[in-house]
Each structure stands twice: as C-alpha cells, then as structure tokens.
Amino acid sequence: MLRIIFINIMFLLFTHIAIADTQSKAVIKIIDKVAGKSYVREVSKDQVLNFRNILLSYSHCIKEKEGNNNFASFIYLKHVNQDQYIFKGWLLSNNISVSQVSHPVYNIKLLKCL
C-alpha cells in the first residue's frame, strides 16, 4: 500500500515539475499490423484524430526539461462506434514496453511533442 502511495506521489511530482514544458501538439505513429504500413500524424490538443475506425485525442504532452528526446503524453483511444475507451493512459516515447497500447490491429507510439 505504501508503495502505491509513493508511486502516485512521485508521478504527481514529475507531472508538476514538467508541466512548464507542456506542448500544444503530439506527433503519433500508428502502425497497421495487418497491412504492414505506418502512418505519422500530428494531433493538436483540442483535436480528435479520426483514423479509420479509431478516435485518438490527448490532454497533455510533456517534454522533459533535461533531455530533448524524452516525451510523455496522456492519450485517449476508442473505437468510432463505441463509447468505451480502448486505452486511456500515458504513452512514453522512450519506454514503449511500459506504456504500450494493446490493440489487435494498431500499434500506437508517441514520437515527440511540438
């Protein structure tokens, strides 16, 4: 229980420290596993990206202050015809295995925040 509280406190602290570098656009790479093609899309903060049968949006895109290649974004992903989210959580640009979207057709990766 203490471990969960500690992780939440550290997460809130990281978010508070990095919030000064919040960006207005996210660059997302969508990989179609069936067709073997990849697509790179820019998404603005108030925009909902309609990509085939999924809707993608984000609320925060954070750039690390010390390094220029570390980004994190809070992503919302759902099917067009459903009201439930497939994925709602943080995507990390460098640690893909920690924050991977599990979808049968698409892999979604965060490339950078602009």
Summary of the structure (lengths in Angstrom):
residues: 114
radius of gyration: 14.6
end to end distance: 37.0
largest distance: 45.2
contacts: 302
relative contact order: 0.22
helix: 18%
strand: 48%
